[in-house]
């Protein structure tokens, strides 16, 4: 049996499992209401000069593996499309729509 990185046999798998458990625990999303999400997206877009004119709506969607809400963007300048998309994606990674909302 070939050892990798000096780990004893079987210990590498245990380390991977522990890391995945830690990652899953830390990846819990913060619940937020529609108004909170709208405010966070608005201020995040306002911080970027190209995205200040973006109009958007927060839309509740059926729960998927990643999220239960999305953003419908309107009036996006061509140069701002990818930047606005990245800003929204970062917020989606951190927040989920609260079930009470």
RARACOR-V889937 format. One record per residue. N is the residue number from 1. SS is DSSP state (helix for helix, strand for strand, loop for the rest). PHI is phi in whole degrees, 0 to 359 (NA if undefined). PSI is psi as a letter, one per 40 degrees, with the letter a starting at -180 (* if undefined). Layout:
N/SS/PHI/PSI
N/SS/PHI/PSI
This chain:
1/loop/NA/h
2/loop/267/h
3/loop/269/i
4/loop/250/h
5/loop/56/f
6/loop/77/e
7/loop/285/i
8/loop/294/i
9/loop/304/h
10/loop/89/d
11/helix/286/d
12/helix/298/d
13/helix/297/d
14/helix/297/d
15/helix/295/d
16/helix/298/d
17/helix/296/d
18/helix/295/d
19/helix/296/d
20/helix/297/d
21/helix/295/d
22/helix/296/d
23/helix/296/d
24/helix/295/d
25/helix/293/d
26/helix/281/e
27/loop/267/e
28/loop/298/h
29/loop/275/i
30/strand/277/h
31/strand/289/i
32/strand/213/i
33/loop/280/i
34/helix/302/d
35/helix/295/d
36/helix/296/d
37/helix/296/d
38/helix/300/d
39/helix/293/d
40/helix/297/d
41/helix/295/d
42/helix/303/d
43/helix/292/d
44/helix/294/d
45/helix/291/d
46/helix/293/d
47/loop/288/e
48/loop/256/h
49/helix/304/d
50/helix/286/d
51/helix/258/e
52/loop/292/d
53/loop/263/e
54/loop/289/h
55/strand/257/i
56/strand/208/i
57/strand/230/i
58/strand/269/h
59/strand/237/h
60/strand/286/h
61/loop/231/i
62/loop/299/i
63/loop/298/h
64/loop/244/a
65/loop/298/d
66/loop/254/d
67/loop/202/i
68/loop/230/f
69/strand/208/i
70/strand/215/i
71/strand/241/h
72/strand/259/h
73/strand/262/i
74/strand/233/i
75/loop/52/f
76/loop/264/h
77/loop/294/i
78/helix/306/d
79/helix/286/e
80/helix/259/e
81/helix/302/d
82/helix/291/d
83/helix/296/d
84/helix/298/d
85/helix/299/d
86/helix/295/d
87/helix/298/d
88/helix/295/d
89/helix/299/d
90/helix/298/d
91/helix/291/d
92/helix/296/d
93/helix/291/d
94/helix/260/d
95/strand/232/i
96/strand/235/i
97/strand/290/h
98/loop/297/h
99/loop/298/d
100/loop/284/d
101/loop/294/*
